Amino acid sequence: MVKAKISRKPRLSQGDIIRDVEHIEYVQEKSGIIKVSKIVFPLCIVLTQDCDLAQDYKFRWSKKQTPNEDKWLLSVILAPIYNVEHIYTGE
C-alpha cells in the first residue's frame, strides 16, 4: 500500500515528481498487537505511461456514467529518486 500527498495538479503525468510517498513494507499481528513498518520516500518519479494516466483520469472523473471500470488503473508505477551524493557516502 502506498500513500502520497495530493497536489494541486488535476492529474498525474509521466515524469511527475511526488514528495513524501509512504510505502507499507509489512504488517505483523502478534497477540492482538499490530505492527506496521513503513518506508517514506522523500521523492519519487511517476513511470506509468502518460496515455494510460490520461485515460484513467478521463474515465474515472468524467461526469458521464460508464458501464464498467475496465479503463481504470489499479496501480501507478513509481520509482524512488535518490541523491547520488547520498549513495556515494552511504547515507
N, C-alpha and C positions, 0 to 999 in steps of 0.2 A: 504494500500500500504506500502511496506517495501523496504528500500534501504540499501544496505550493501556495504562496500568497498571490492573490488576484491583482492584476494590473489594471490600468485604465484603458488599455487597448481592447477593442471589441473582440478580437480573436487571436489565437496563436498563429504564428507563421514559422516556417522552417528557418532556422538560424537565430530565432529569438533567444535572448539570454534571460534566464529566470533566476531570481535570488531566493535563498533560504528554502531549498527543496528538502522536505523531510521524507526519509525512506525508512519504513519499518523493517528492521533487519530480522527480528524474530520475536515471537511471543511465547512465553512459558507460563504454565499454570502448575503450581505445586502447593498442595494443602490449602487450596482456596485463595492463594495469593497469586495475582497475575503480574508477571514481569514483562515489560515491553522494552526492547532495545531498538533505538532508532539512530540513524545517521543523518546529520544535517549537512547537506552540500551547500556551501555558500553561493556557488554559481553553477548553473547547468545550461547546456545548449539544446535546443529542440532539433531533433534529427528527422522526425517524421516528414514525409513529402508534403509540400505545401498544397498540392492539389487535393490530397486526402484531408488535410486540415480544413481547407476551404469548403469541401463538400460536406464534411461533418458539421461545420458551423451553419451552413445553409440549411441542411435538413433538420438539425437539432433545434435551431432557434427561429425557424420560419413560422410565421403566423398560420400558414396553410397546414392543415392536418395531413399527415402522410399515413398510408395504410400500415406501414411497419417501420421498424427501426434498423433495417439492414444496412443503411448508409452511415450509421453512427459508428465512430471508432470506439473500441473497447479500451484502448490504451494509446499513449503517445510515447514515442521513443525519445529519451533524454540521455545525455552523456554529461558527466561531471566535467567541469573545467578546472584544471589545476594550474597554479602558478609555477612555471618551470624552475624558478629560483628556489621555491619550497621543496621541489623534488630533489634538486641537487644537494640541498642542505639537509634533507631528511626530515623536514618539518611536517 
